[in-house]
Structure formats: C-alpha cells, structure tokens
Amino acid sequence: MILEIRLSNFYSIKEEVILDLEAAKINTERARNLSNHISKVGKREVLKSVALYGANASGKTNIIKAIRFCASMVYNSHNHNENVVFNFKPFKFDGFSHQPSTFFIRFIADGIEYEYSFSLSQKSILTEELYFYPKGKRAKIFSRDESKGKNKSDIYDFTNVISRPMDVAANTSDKTLFISRASQMDREIAKIIFNFFFSQFILGYSGHNSPVVEGLFRKFKPQLLTGLQIADSDIVDIKMKKEKRKGKNIDTDLLSNTATIKDVENEALVFTTYHRADPTKAFDMLSEESTGTNVLFATMLTILDVIMNNKILLIDEIEGSLHTEIVEYIVNLFHASEHAQLIFTTHNTNLLDLNKIRKDQIYFVNKLENGASELYSLFDFKDFRDGMDAEKAYLQGRFDAIPYVNDSVSNLESLLHES
C-alpha cells in the first residue's frame, strides 16, 4: 500500500507536492459512515482512494505522468545505455530546468514499511536512498550520492542488509537506479522493491490486446460478467478466441537507408459478446459494441485483478467514455476491497459529496500564475465543515482549481468576428 508520494520539478510541478494517503483524524458522523474507505494496516489507517480535481491544463495529468515515469525507472533503468536521455521534462521556468527532479515514496510491501527516493537530471541519476522499518524503527539500507566522487566507495553508503552490495554498485552506471540493478542481480530486498513497482503498482488499464488480458479474462470471466451486469449491461456472455489478422510491418535498414513494407499476419484476441435479448446472436466487441462498453470491459478486467490481489491502480481521467454513475461504481468497488488503492484524476463533480467521499480523499490541482502546479487537499480547508456542499463550493471557485471562463456575449462576438 502507498502511504505517501512526493514529487518536485517534473513537468508543471515546480516545488515539492505531497500526495498523502494516510487517513486524517476526522471524527464526524459522515466520516464514520465511510469507515470502509479506510484500510487498517497495523496501527495505520490508509485511504483506499484519492481523487484529483482541477481545471484543464492545471497539472493533474502531469502528476500522473511523473509518478508513472518514476515507477518505470525502477523496473526499466537496468536496461539503459550510456546514450539514454530520460523521458521527462523538468519545470521550464525560473531556472528549474537545470535543477534536480525528485521522487519520494513511502509504502508497505510484505508487511514492512519502506521509504525510497531518488533525484535525477535528464541525463543521470544524482542521488538514491532506501530506508525501512523492520521492527517499527527507521533503519538505513543504502544511500547514494554521485557528487561525492568517482569511486563507488565514496558514492555509496551501505549497511549490512544487502549482500555484496559493492558488486552491484560496480555494475550500476549513473543512468541506472541501484535498486533496479540489484533486483536484476538477485538481491532479495531489491526484488521486494522491484516487485512492488512492477507487480503491485498498476499504472493504467490493460487494452484488449495487452499480453495480460488473456490470462485475466480466463481467471475472472464470471466476476467480469457479474460486474458488467451490476453496471446495467445486458451482456450475458463473452467468448474469447485468437485470430490471425493481416497487417503491415515496416523493416528499416539503417545501413542502406531503405525501408521495406511487408504483409504480415499478427495474432490478435477477438472478443464476442452475447446479449440478454437473444443469447444466440454474437456481436464483435470492437466493431459492434459502444466505446463505453469496450472501456468498461478493459476497466473491469484490470480492476478485478487489482482488487482481488490488493494492488494499487493509477488512472488519469477515470470518466473517459463512462457515465458518472459507472465512475462512482468503480470507486465504490475499491472501497469494498480489503486493501486495494485507487489514485485517479477526474472532472466528475458528482463525487464531491461528503456523504460519498471523505475530505482527505479529495485533492485539488491548481495552476499558479508562474505556470507551476500546486496540490492540496479539501482537508486543508479547516473552515469547510462536513455539512457544506463540496460540489457547489468547488464549482463556485472556493478552492480554485477550476477554469475561469469569460464567455460574455461581447467576448464571443469578438471571437467570431475577428479577422
């Protein structure tokens, strides 16, 4: 489970922003009625979902992009070569393009709390640290600071947790996170961290032809059909088969600077649906079902895997092609889970109801005049009481994080008649 994420200097994020998933102390009747929104892990109370609201271009997506980039660094950076330039952008104003970008995460894996962080430029890793709480007390596993010299013994500081750590360090360039290389080299605690990011931290929905979809469909088909029917779908059965489909491949020869187009056959998963009105008639999922049905199908497969296995799901614009009631249904599935977590961005203001969601589950992303994104929670507004209308207050601009549109008649006429 994730307890806290901190980010700085990624995209529109300038100064550090903090996404805190530990439940706040809220002792109101409405909060008590939402007790299933919290997981109890030992003495900790952790939120099962967090929603990020904000205007278009406020930076909501940039927060998701930054988290995805940092997670992918953990399980991909051991593949990096010396010519790699990292696929993110620092904040472009106020000289921040030359300053480090930072990532920090507190999480629980296999019952142990960890703190993992790193900083980097677009071309190299700068620092990296890992701490844990094996007996409730914070203990260091390793730290790394590339500015301390050229010798690995100067750059790294290890305790006795990782076996033969200098062997790993000797094979870790400044393009690679130590934890990524250590997992590749079969170090146990590094594999725990790697597997958390790779297997437990799901960065988006699986598409129809994702390599994992076939296995998920076979495993969760009964639950998938039930889930679709709860969402008011009249689909009573879905069948899956593999089919050869023709397509084009482009082979490029860099030496002769030529390209050859070849006809190829690729194997694709084909899903067929059957409806309540006549269960004998088959419908092709992709061509004959609505976009919303296709989205809900892929969504439910991913969510069933996440919820059944107590994983974490990160989603940008959760309402894409889905009705507001379906979005609420998806969020409530997480609240009905044991320990699964959902972090998502949305414009669905129906959820801004303190009978449906706690104040500490609601975050706002606001774009400042200098172009930087700030992140804050509804819980930070101490004068906003549970009995107030959160949706109305948000739309009225009380928390900022909304677009201020001046669509007066004169402005519209000026726009339409401008030559």
C-alpha positions in Angstrom: 0.0 0.0 0.0 1.1 3.5 -0.7 1.3 5.9 2.3 2.8 9.0 0.7 4.2 10.3 -2.6 6.3 13.4 -3.1 7.4 15.0 -6.4 9.3 18.1 -7.4 10.5 19.5 -10.7 8.5 17.3 -13.1 6.7 19.0 -16.0 4.5 21.7 -14.4 5.4 20.6 -10.9 7.9 23.1 -9.6 8.2 23.0 -5.8 7.5 19.7 -4.0 3.9 18.5 -3.9 2.7 15.8 -1.5 0.0 13.2 -2.0 -0.7 11.8 1.4 -2.7 8.6 1.6 -2.7 8.2 5.3 -6.1 8.9 6.7 -6.6 12.2 8.6 -8.2 12.3 12.0 -11.8 13.1 11.1 -14.3 12.2 13.8 -17.5 13.4 12.2 -20.7 11.3 11.7 -20.3 11.4 7.9 -16.6 10.3 8.1 -17.6 7.4 10.5 -20.3 6.3 7.9 -17.5 6.0 5.4 -15.3 3.7 7.5 -15.0 1.3 4.6 -13.0 3.9 2.7 -10.0 3.2 5.0 -7.7 0.2 5.3 -6.3 -0.6 8.7 -2.7 -1.8 8.5 -1.4 -2.4 12.0 -1.9 0.9 13.7 -2.1 2.8 10.5 -5.3 3.9 8.7 -4.7 4.3 4.9 -7.1 5.7 2.3 -8.3 3.3 -0.4 -8.9 6.0 -2.9 -7.8 9.6 -3.7 -9.4 11.8 -6.3 -7.5 14.7 -8.0 -9.7 17.6 -9.3 -8.6 20.6 -11.3 -9.1 22.7 -14.4 -7.8 21.6 -17.8 -4.0 22.2 -18.0 -3.8 22.6 -14.2 -1.3 19.8 -14.0 -3.4 16.8 -12.9 -2.1 14.7 -15.8 1.5 15.8 -15.1 1.2 14.4 -11.6 0.2 11.1 -13.0 2.9 11.2 -15.7 5.6 12.0 -13.1 4.5 9.1 -10.9 4.4 6.7 -13.9 7.8 7.8 -15.1 9.4 7.3 -11.6 7.8 3.9 -11.2 9.0 2.8 -14.7 12.6 3.9 -13.8 12.6 1.3 -11.0 11.9 -1.6 -13.3 13.4 -0.4 -16.6 16.6 1.6 -15.8 18.8 -1.5 -15.6 18.4 -1.7 -19.4 19.7 1.9 -20.0 22.7 2.5 -22.2 25.1 5.4 -21.9 23.3 7.5 -24.5 20.0 7.4 -22.7 18.2 10.7 -22.0 15.4 10.2 -19.5 11.9 10.7 -20.8 10.6 13.5 -18.7 10.8 17.3 -18.7 11.7 19.5 -15.6 9.9 22.7 -14.9 10.9 25.1 -17.6 10.8 28.5 -15.8 12.7 30.2 -13.0 15.9 28.2 -13.8 14.4 24.9 -12.7 15.4 23.2 -16.0 18.9 22.9 -14.5 17.9 21.7 -11.1 17.3 18.1 -9.9 13.9 16.4 -10.1 13.0 14.4 -7.0 10.8 11.4 -6.3 9.9 10.0 -2.8 7.5 7.3 -1.9 6.6 5.6 1.4 4.8 2.3 1.1 4.2 -1.0 2.7 5.3 -4.3 1.0 5.1 -7.7 2.6 4.1 -6.1 5.8 7.2 -3.8 6.1 7.2 0.0 5.6 9.8 1.4 3.2 11.0 4.8 2.2 12.5 5.0 -1.3 13.7 8.1 -3.1 15.9 9.3 -5.9 16.8 12.5 -7.7 18.0 12.9 -11.2 18.6 15.3 -14.1 17.5 14.4 -17.7 20.8 12.6 -18.3 21.9 11.0 -15.0 20.9 9.7 -11.6 22.1 12.1 -8.8 21.1 10.5 -5.5 19.2 7.4 -4.3 18.2 6.2 -0.8 16.3 3.3 0.7 15.2 3.0 4.4 12.8 0.6 6.1 11.1 -0.1 9.4 11.8 -3.8 10.1 10.9 -3.5 13.8 9.0 -0.3 13.8 12.1 1.8 13.9 13.6 3.5 10.8 16.8 1.9 9.6 19.0 2.7 6.6 19.6 0.2 3.8 21.7 2.3 1.5 22.3 5.8 0.2 24.0 7.1 -3.0 25.3 10.5 -3.9 27.0 10.8 -7.3 28.5 14.2 -6.4 30.8 12.6 -3.8 33.4 11.5 -6.3 34.2 8.9 -8.9 34.9 5.9 -6.6 31.9 3.7 -5.8 33.1 3.5 -2.2 32.7 7.3 -1.9 29.4 7.4 -3.8 27.6 4.6 -1.9 27.0 4.0 1.8 25.6 0.5 2.7 24.5 -1.2 5.9 24.5 -5.0 6.1 21.1 -5.6 4.6 22.1 -6.2 1.0 24.6 -9.0 0.3 27.8 -8.0 -1.6 26.4 -4.5 -2.4 29.6 -3.2 -4.0 29.3 -5.9 -6.7 26.0 -4.3 -7.6 27.4 -0.8 -7.4 30.3 -1.7 -9.7 27.7 -2.7 -12.3 25.5 0.4 -11.8 26.1 3.4 -14.1 24.7 6.9 -13.5 21.9 6.0 -15.9 20.7 3.2 -13.7 19.0 3.1 -10.3 20.9 0.9 -7.9 17.6 -0.8 -6.8 16.9 -1.8 -10.4 20.3 -3.3 -11.0 20.3 -5.0 -7.6 17.0 -6.7 -8.4 18.4 -7.9 -11.7 21.4 -9.3 -9.8 19.1 -11.3 -7.4 19.4 -9.3 -4.2 16.4 -10.1 -2.0 15.3 -6.8 -0.6 15.8 -5.1 -4.0 13.5 -7.7 -5.6 10.8 -6.8 -3.0 11.1 -3.1 -4.1 11.1 -4.0 -7.8 8.1 -6.4 -7.5 6.1 -3.7 -5.6 6.6 -1.3 -8.5 6.3 -3.9 -11.3 3.5 -6.1 -10.0 1.6 -4.2 -7.3 1.7 -0.6 -8.7 -0.5 -0.8 -11.9 -0.1 2.3 -14.0 -3.2 2.1 -16.2 -5.9 -0.1 -17.7 -4.9 -3.1 -19.9 -6.0 -2.8 -23.5 -7.8 -5.5 -25.5 -4.6 -7.0 -26.9 -2.4 -6.4 -23.8 -0.3 -9.6 -23.1 -2.1 -9.9 -19.7 -5.7 -9.7 -20.9 -5.9 -13.3 -22.0 -5.0 -14.6 -18.5 -7.2 -12.0 -16.7 -10.2 -13.0 -18.9 -9.7 -16.7 -18.2 -9.3 -16.0 -14.5 -12.0 -13.5 -13.9 -14.7 -14.2 -16.5 -17.5 -15.0 -14.0 -16.8 -11.9 -11.9 -16.4 -9.8 -15.1 -19.9 -10.8 -16.3 -21.4 -10.1 -12.9 -19.6 -6.7 -12.7 -20.9 -5.7 -16.1 -24.4 -6.6 -15.2 -24.2 -4.6 -11.9 -23.3 -1.7 -14.2 -26.6 -2.2 -16.1 -25.1 -4.1 -19.0 -27.3 -6.6 -20.8 -24.3 -8.7 -21.8 -24.8 -12.3 -20.6 -21.8 -14.0 -22.0 -18.4 -13.1 -23.6 -16.2 -15.5 -25.6 -12.6 -15.1 -26.5 -10.6 -16.6 -29.3 -7.2 -15.9 -31.1 -7.4 -14.9 -34.7 -4.8 -14.2 -37.4 -5.2 -10.7 -38.8 -3.3 -9.2 -41.7 -1.3 -6.0 -41.4 1.8 -4.2 -42.5 5.3 -4.2 -41.0 8.0 -1.7 -41.9 11.5 -3.1 -41.9 14.2 -0.3 -41.9 17.8 -0.9 -43.0 19.9 1.8 -41.4 23.0 1.0 -43.4 21.4 1.4 -46.9 18.8 3.9 -45.6 15.9 1.9 -47.1 12.6 0.6 -45.8 10.7 -2.4 -46.9 7.0 -2.8 -46.3 5.9 -6.4 -45.7 2.4 -8.0 -45.4 2.3 -9.9 -42.1 -0.2 -11.9 -40.1 -0.4 -11.0 -36.4 -2.3 -13.0 -33.8 -5.0 -10.9 -32.0 -7.5 -11.6 -29.3 -11.1 -11.4 -30.5 -13.9 -11.0 -28.0 -17.5 -11.8 -28.9 -20.5 -10.7 -26.8 -24.0 -12.2 -26.3 -27.0 -10.2 -25.1 -30.0 -10.9 -22.9 -32.5 -10.2 -25.8 -31.1 -13.2 -27.8 -28.2 -15.1 -26.3 -27.6 -16.9 -29.6 -26.6 -13.9 -31.6 -22.9 -12.9 -31.5 -21.5 -9.3 -31.5 -17.9 -8.4 -32.3 -16.7 -6.4 -29.2 -14.6 -3.9 -31.0 -16.8 -3.1 -34.0 -20.3 -3.7 -32.7 -20.2 -2.6 -29.1 -20.1 1.0 -27.9 -16.9 2.8 -26.9 -18.2 2.9 -23.3 -18.8 -0.9 -23.3 -15.2 -1.5 -24.6 -13.8 0.8 -22.0 -15.8 -0.8 -19.2 -14.7 -4.3 -20.3 -11.0 -3.4 -20.2 -11.6 -1.4 -17.0 -13.3 -4.2 -15.2 -10.7 -6.8 -16.1 -7.9 -4.6 -14.7 -9.9 -3.6 -11.6 -10.8 -7.2 -10.7 -7.1 -8.1 -10.8 -6.2 -5.0 -8.7 -9.0 -5.5 -6.1 -8.6 -9.3 -5.8 -4.9 -9.0 -5.2 -4.8 -5.8 -3.2 -2.8 -3.8 -5.7 -2.7 -0.1 -6.5 -4.2 1.5 -9.6 -3.2 4.8 -11.1 -5.7 6.3 -13.6 -5.9 9.6 -15.5 -9.4 10.9 -16.3 -11.3 7.9 -14.9 -14.5 9.0 -16.5 -13.3 8.6 -20.1 -16.4 7.3 -22.1 -18.1 6.2 -18.8 -21.3 7.5 -17.2 -20.9 9.3 -13.9 -22.8 6.5 -12.1 -20.3 4.0 -13.5 -17.4 6.0 -12.2 -18.9 6.0 -8.8 -19.5 2.3 -9.0 -15.8 1.8 -9.9 -14.6 3.9 -6.9 -17.0 2.0 -4.6 -15.5 -1.3 -5.7 -12.2 -0.1 -4.2 -14.0 0.9 -1.0 -15.4 -2.6 -0.8 -12.0 -4.2 -1.2 -9.7 -5.3 1.6 -6.5 -3.2 0.9 -6.6 -2.2 -2.8 -6.0 1.5 -3.7 -7.1 3.9 -6.4 -5.4 7.2 -7.3 -7.3 9.0 -10.1 -7.9 12.3 -11.8 -11.4 13.3 -12.7 -13.8 16.1 -13.6 -16.8 14.1 -12.2 -18.1 16.5 -9.6 -20.9 14.1 -8.5 -18.3 12.5 -6.3 -17.8 15.8 -4.4 -20.3 14.8 -1.8 -19.1 14.3 1.7 -21.7 11.5 2.1 -19.8 9.6 -0.6 -16.1 10.6 0.0 -14.1 11.9 2.9 -12.5 15.3 2.8 -9.0 13.8 2.9 -9.7 11.8 -0.2 -10.3 15.0 -2.3 -7.3 16.7 -3.7 -7.1 19.8 -5.9 -4.5 20.7 -8.6 -4.2 24.4 -9.3 -2.1 26.3 -11.8 -0.3 29.3 -10.4 0.5 32.5 -12.4 4.1 31.3 -12.8 2.9 28.2 -14.6 3.6 25.9 -11.6 1.1 23.3 -10.3 0.2 23.2 -6.6 -1.5 20.3 -4.9 -3.7 20.5 -1.8 -6.5 18.6 -0.1 -10.0 19.6 0.9 -9.0 18.6 4.4 -6.6 21.6 4.4 -9.6 23.9 4.4 -10.3 23.8 8.1 -13.3 26.1 7.9 -15.1 23.8 5.4 -17.5 21.7 7.5 -19.0 18.3 6.6 -22.5 19.8 6.3 -21.4 22.1 3.5 -21.9 21.4 -0.2 -18.5 20.5 -1.6 -19.6 20.3 -5.2 -21.2 23.7 -5.2 -18.3 25.3 -3.4 -15.8 23.8 -5.9 -17.8 24.9 -8.9 -18.1 28.4 -7.4 -14.3 28.5 -7.2 -13.9 28.4 -3.4 -10.9 26.0 -3.7 -9.6 27.5 -7.0 -8.6 24.6 -9.3 -11.4 25.5 -11.9 -11.2 27.3 -15.2 -12.4 30.9 -15.1 -14.2 31.3 -18.5 -15.2 34.8 -19.6 -17.7 33.8 -22.2 -19.7 37.1 -22.2 -21.7 37.9 -25.3 -19.2 40.6 -26.3 -16.2 38.3 -26.0 -17.9 35.6 -28.1 -18.9 38.1 -30.7 -15.4 39.5 -30.8 -14.0 35.9 -31.3 -16.4 35.1 -34.1 -15.9 38.3 -36.0 -12.1 38.7 -35.5 -10.4 38.9 -38.9 
